[in-house]
Amino acid sequence: MSIRLENVGIAVRDLEATISFFTDLGLTVVGRDEVSGEWTDTAVGLDGNHARIAMLQTPDGHGRLELFEYIHPAAIKTEPTQPNEIGMHRVAFSVDDIDAALAIAAEHGCHPLRGVANYRDIYRLAYLRGPSGIIVMLAQELHPS
C-alpha cells in the first residue's frame, strides 16, 4: 500500500478573507466549488452538509490546503486553539524571507503570537494567528543548502 498526504482541510468563517491571506503569502487557488448532497453527507458525516470550498496549492506543487466555509450545518465557533493543545493545531510553511511574509500577514491583521525566534541559527520562525484563528507557522532557513 502506498500513501501520500493529499491536503490539510481547514474550516473557516470567511472563505474569501482566508483565500486572500494565503494567496498573498504565495499559494495559488487551484479549484473552487460549492458542495452538498448525499455524497458529502456520507464523506463528512454531517447530514445536510453544504459548504463552499477552495483548494490552494503551494508554489512547489507539493502542499495543499482545502478551505471550507459551511453554509449548513452552521459553523460552530470555538475558542482559538492553543499551541499546547492535543490535536491538529497549525499549518507550517517554509518561506525564503520571513520578514516579508510577516509584513504580508500584518496587512491582514495577523501578527506573531510573541515574536520571531531563532532556532540554533538554523531557522528563524514565528507562530501567528491567521484568519479564523488558524495558527500558521512561518520558518525561514538561515543557511539553505
Secondary structure, DSSP 8 states (H G I E B T S, - for coil): -------EEEE-S-HHHHHHHHHHTT-EEEEEEEEESHHHHHHHT-TT-EEEEEEEE-TTSS-EEEEEEEEES---------TTSSS--EEEEE-S-HHHHHHHHHHTT--BSS--EEETTTEEEEEEE-GGG-EEEEEEESS--
